[in-house]
């Protein structure tokens, strides 16, 4: 049995990216870097308080790595897709700028804007010491029921996804941050969330190449820095000349990582897995468990294994790889060859032990303030440009892009803006868990007013949708005047009768992912509003997440579509329920961003 040297342990540590808890280096992460030589760290929203705090945190982590004998700086990664998944942005505004997410950016039809926003995102990250962004999402959202991708995807059209994802990747890279396309080979054609179970995409190679693989293939031609493999099963995938298939998770599959990605598509960059703590891997009903999953992922051809949350699983994963090398299941020769790809990425996006203590911190602060102000204006313009007006029933998720059709039909001209004399009532949906990519279940504190914030039983913030809808109501008040806002009511799935229906001059109803089975009650509430409203009452609908809610693809939404068409009011789509998106929507309702 092989005995591991210190050099071997240092090499093995480069093949993991781990997360931790807290705004400062915890004892756990210090142990992982110092004793287990972990060479890459992911920051989560739970680690982000402010720009200055993150910069100090990253400096501390890099110092620990250097003092532990590591030869290259850490890759510091983060989920900064923008939109609903923006780990570096927070409600207090003291960290990164909130920019529109993928589908909202695609709605602008401006790939230069997409690239510019990504470049500015990278500049903020780099200034804080973050050098690896897990973005763009290259999934084609083929299934509108998709509970975890949805508006995180640019489109259901592979060409739109390819062009926009390429713009993101080029923007990030030119801004000094490594891009990472995800979730290979594609997480769009499923209605199962891999955080909770193992999705199955039963497609052949030919079928995948027409849709799922197209954006990744396009990105590879432009030299995408890294690719993240996802946790979905592809039992019908066979990659010639090999005849073997694999019904297990793609992230652990040699068929996917080696046969498809490395050999068939000839990708030579870094491959990192999605987090192995997701139940598609960690729950043994679906996968092999985290520690065994780490070994299988590396054996399949991954360069870096991601484990985001749990210290015991961090240590167990490293020790499992130690044991696999000692037994001969994994080869140090293969790990070193893989490590050369990691080193190449580090050489490109890290300097020699960057972020040493600087006497020019005041200059960095001034640079940050200027960058934030420029980006605030850029974000505001982008959110205004991302809004789409559409006729109910034209929101067809199976069209090439309803966004383009709506632009060309100029549906916006059919909407008469509200004015400051209009008495209005606002209805927004009760807060629900969206998914574990969007929710922030581990972020403590509500950053201010606690009203409307959904918490777990232990008091931890579960979802920030409440804050953004409160901002929406306040924005309406600023336009209409407080005396003309007759009420802001939250409607609930359990008992519609608890929600008061006021028949004012206008009623604004926000929906959020009402096409999902768990949220279909929102359609029923809208139907109740429409049945109760007088013919003279304007009913204005804002779709604040997925654009599929009023596509008319099911009986419930079809009946509501017919009622809305009879009233002649277009529907406004924001593609996300961030505070910035909803405030831009209010400006549009009152004709302020024409």
Buried (B, 14 or more C-beta within 10 A) or exposed (E): EEEBEEEBBBBBBBBBBBBBBEBEBBEBBBBBBBEBBBBBBBBBBBBBBBBBBBBBBBBBBBBBBBEBEBEBBBBBBBBBBBBBBBBBBBBEBBBBBBBBBBBBBBBBBBBEBBBBBBBBBBBBBBBBBBBBBBBBBBBBBBBBBBBBBBBBBBBBBBBBBBBBBBBBBBBBBBBBBBBBBBBBBBBBBBEBBBBBBBBBBEBEBEBBBEBBBBBBBBBBEBEBBBBBBBBBBBBBBBBEEBEEEBBBBBBBBBBBBBBBBBBBBEBEBBBBBBBBBBBBBBBEEBBBBBBBBBBBBBBBBBBBBBBBBBBEBBBBBBBBBBBBBBEEBBBBEEBBEBBEBBBBBBEEBBEEBBBEEEEEEEEBEEEBEEBBEEBBEBBBBBBBBBBBBBBBBBBBBEBEBBBBBBBEBEBBEEBEEBEEEBBBBBBBBBBBBBBBBBBBBBBEEBBEEEEBBBBEEEEBBBBBBBBBBBBBBBBBBBBBEEEBBBEBBBBBBEEBEEBEBBEBBBBBBBBBBBBBEEBBBBBBBBBBBBEEBEEEBBBBBBBBBBBBBBBBBEEBBBBBBEBBBEBEBBBBBBBBBBBBBBBBBBBBBBEBBE
